[in-house]
Amino acid sequence: MLKIPHCAMHKNLILLFLLVVSSIFASAQNTLIQTDVDKHFNIAYELYQKEQFASARLGFERYLAQAGVTDVNKKIESEYYIAFCGMRLQNADAIDNLNNFSTKYPYHPMATWCNYELADYYFNKKELRKVIVFFEKADPELLNEDQNLERNFKLGYAYFNEKKFAKAGEFFDKIKDREHKYTYATNYYAGYVYYRLGEYDSALMSLHRAEENEAFKYLVPAMVANVYNKQQKYDTVITYTEKILKDNPDIGSFDELTLLLAEAYYKKNKFKESLIHFKKYIAKIDKDLRADIYYRIGYCFYYNNDNSNAIEYFKKINSLNDVPFTLKIAPIDV
């Protein structure tokens, strides 16, 4: 058997020992460096959780500026937190940073949060087309209950403003039957949406729900009366509208309610009562009327043996460029 000299074996053992020690030391040193790098991230995150956004942003920026940052997830998260902190601090670069993150990492969960922040920002700026763009990018599955409430109401309102009523209704429907800060506003707008879509029973349910709130109490009646009119429930129009006008003679929609009341009596062939309310309506407005309204007023005068006034109103018809009637919704502060 070949014998290895004792001194050579001893030398080999020393080299092996040094190699192992060197490897362990290098690994420990790398771990120490990485732990030190992560410490900066952890401190910044603690500041973020305490809503100390200015210090947190600086912390995340320091973390990204260090050599030896290898954790890809922490790098991405740091970019998000820098953008978010900037938004809370109203930094000039906040919007660009949120946009850049959303574009750079479109499938990252935090991209949804960026899109949510951007949509909310543009809602407050009343740039509602941008609200649609960014809320549609925000995955509702990644938002909490409060965030989804905001998303559904504000996205519904943005589509409503664009007159995309069916689309608006999709989002209002998700939240109109729940109790929250937007309950009455949601039902107010949903009622108008249903009216425009010809879903009159649903419109009435939502409008009466909105009517329970003091802020909408005096906005809803004209819309409700219009729905009854569309349903050709003229007796109901008369009963409902007369009560509203009796209880609230100074209501802002007095002229519209009075016109609907006059029209309802006209449809019931009660031309004497119809003329009484047409006169009240005429006294409240100072603009040209639609041709069909001039005709009905003229006919009421004729039926009540006032031929001179009947002729005057029939003459007005020929001078008009008629405009069709559209129910208007009163604006509210959202």
Residue pairs with C-beta under 8 A, 6 or more apart in sequence:
33 68
34 68
34 70
37 63
37 66
37 68
37 69
38 71
38 74
40 59
40 62
40 63
40 66
41 59
41 60
41 63
41 71
41 74
41 78
43 59
44 55
44 56
44 58
44 59
44 60
44 62
44 63
44 78
44 81
45 56
45 59
45 81
47 53
47 55
47 56
47 59
48 56
48 60
48 81
48 84
48 85
51 88
53 84
53 85
53 88
53 89
54 85
54 89
56 81
56 85
57 81
57 82
57 85
57 86
57 89
57 91
60 78
60 81
60 82
60 85
61 78
61 82
63 69
63 74
63 78
64 75
64 78
64 79
64 82
69 75
76 105
76 108
76 110
77 110
79 97
79 101
79 104
80 101
80 110
80 113
80 114
82 97
83 94
83 97
83 98
83 100
83 101
83 114
84 98
84 113
84 114
84 117
85 91
86 93
86 94
86 97
87 94
87 95
87 98
87 117
87 121
95 118
95 121
98 114
98 117
98 118
99 114
99 118
101 110
101 111
101 114
102 111
102 114
102 115
102 118
102 137
105 111
109 139
109 142
111 137
112 137
112 138
112 139
112 142
112 143
113 138
113 142
115 134
115 135
115 137
115 138
116 134
116 135
116 138
116 143
116 147
116 151
118 130
118 134
119 130
119 131
119 133
119 134
119 135
119 138
119 151
119 154
119 155
120 150
120 154
122 128
122 130
122 131
122 134
123 131
123 154
123 158
128 157
128 158
128 161
128 162
129 158
129 162
131 154
131 155
131 158
132 155
132 158
132 159
132 162
135 151
135 154
135 155
135 158
136 155
138 151
140 148
140 151
143 151
149 175
149 180
149 182
151 171
152 171
152 172
152 174
152 175
153 171
153 172
153 175
153 182
153 185
153 186
153 334
154 334
155 171
156 168
156 169
156 170
156 171
156 172
156 186
156 189
157 168
157 189
157 334
159 165
159 167
159 168
159 171
160 168
160 189
160 192
160 193
165 192
165 193
165 196
165 197
166 193
166 197
168 189
168 193
169 190
169 193
169 194
169 197
172 186
172 189
172 190
172 193
173 190
175 182
175 183
175 186
176 183
176 186
176 187
176 190
176 206
176 209
183 209
183 213
184 209
184 210
184 212
184 213
184 215
184 216
185 210
185 216
185 332
185 334
187 206
187 207
187 209
187 210
188 206
188 207
188 210
188 216
188 219
188 220
188 332
189 329
190 202
190 206
191 203
191 204
191 205
191 206
191 207
191 210
191 220
191 223
192 203
192 223
192 327
192 329
193 203
194 200
194 202
194 203
194 206
195 203
195 223
195 226
195 227
195 230
195 327
198 230
200 227
200 230
200 231
203 223
203 227
204 224
204 227
207 220
207 223
207 224
207 227
208 220
208 224
210 216
210 219
210 220
211 217
211 220
211 221
211 224
215 332
216 332
218 248
218 251
218 252
218 253
219 252
219 253
219 330
219 332
221 240
221 241
221 244
221 248
221 251
221 253
221 257
222 253
222 256
222 257
222 260
222 327
223 327
223 329
224 240
225 237
225 240
225 241
225 244
225 256
225 257
225 260
225 261
226 260
226 327
228 234
228 236
228 237
228 240
229 237
229 260
229 263
229 264
232 267
234 264
234 265
234 267
234 268
235 264
235 268
237 260
237 261
237 263
237 264
238 261
238 264
238 265
238 268
241 257
241 260
241 261
241 264
242 261
244 251
244 257
245 251
245 254
245 257
245 258
245 261
251 257
252 330
253 330
254 284
255 281
255 284
255 285
258 277
258 280
258 281
258 284
259 277
259 278
259 281
259 293
261 277
262 274
262 275
262 276
262 277
262 278
262 280
262 281
262 296
263 274
263 296
265 271
265 273
265 274
265 277
266 274
266 296
266 299
266 300
271 299
271 300
271 303
271 304
272 300
272 303
272 304
274 296
274 300
275 297
275 300
275 301
275 303
275 304
278 296
278 297
278 300
282 297
288 316
288 320
289 297
289 316
290 320
290 322
290 323
290 324
290 325
291 317
291 320
291 322
292 322
294 313
294 314
294 316
294 317
294 320
295 313
295 314
295 317
297 313
298 309
298 310
298 311
298 312
298 313
298 314
298 316
298 317
299 310
301 307
301 309
301 310
301 313
302 310
